[in-house]
Amino acid sequence: MYYPSNCNEIFNHDCNGCEVELGRIRSVAFVHKSYYSTLIADIENVNVWVDGRDDNKIFVYPFVNGEFSGGAAITGRGFAKAEETLMAYNFSLDFFIPNYEGNVAHWNALRGSRNYYVIFCTETKMHVTNKVCTIVPKNEIKNDLKQEVIWSCSSKWTSDSFPTIYEIADGIFECVSVPPITEGIGVMIIESTFIVG
């Protein structure tokens, strides 16, 4: 009997690239699970993003400050001489959004949702997750007369794959105004001011 350590095809490692990607999460988007496959099929097409945003299936936050955990390993039982087996990762994305006023209804509607995939951007790359996340917003107020009040948000998900990386297409992560939306069955009205992208 044979217990393979990895059944995946191993792709070559690219060591010829000279470009350096700089850090900080700079933009974020939540994509509803009902629109995810449509977006993934043509993700660098700006029109697909615009259609999703106009249909309230995509929420874009073009100006954020945040970080990505890179994944905390989830391990399981090991066999033979292996003490443990890597099963998957717990990922988390934490970011701050500067637009505080007028957005309580927006974050109350998204609070605890598990219906969205999260997409986040570094300097020139867009990172796309393959599992829905749990959205945990927060509006902590410091005891500091000079500390601004802003929203923060944690997005958490579990996956056995790292986010897929794409180039950021022009015109996606920009601030625009859109009509009001209705969340759920129509019992909560979201003002247009909460969508910043």
Steps between C-alpha positions, in 0.01 A plus 500: 500500500628847405411836657593777254628825648361713219281395207508838326685569178797717595545799269839651428619786720554829316837648597540738206267778613670828589193689619437556871144521633459740790281431799198650675148404410386806307158407361239235585183365339226266621338289227169324564512125448225519236723716280838347576514254208398776258778724623766229504421406139615845382649666807718756320204634301395831653146466362445179699600687815274795416203271436555324832534826686189646336304186595625529861692174472840665547600755765830676438711686756769675295693666783587278796797420722544137597689174513456135405601226744640267234329205666523307826552129440229250594659163561360151542617154594837394365596149388821297513781738586297814430383666822218688327342570161422843356125512436421864419553858616304751707532832322417848625496841335487806726455849362395854592257714298512881535132568417336494843190718483188361334613137485341340807218344296750357253712324760197386701371328185835331426575413864549125536419432136640183341366574152799686359845429362767759576744642246790719607773699329864574566706739286416355156347158573146389577465197729182294458383252761321174419284467814235724650609695804347608829482879518566658840481883498590718798491870589729529799532848651826576677539719809711739297403854400720482190407149384257492208196271515493255211356161415706185512408162358629145538427241235567137593487183289642150481651352183763256384614746231660843505315783322545511123690805376399723206606837366281788616294625207456876465169652605402236756610634836367853473252704702158537336140561606231234450126484577373381841457124547274275696660218700336162559122497463473875488485583868823699509579792274865580436590858412711561190766682702637177642635369169833664428585311186 
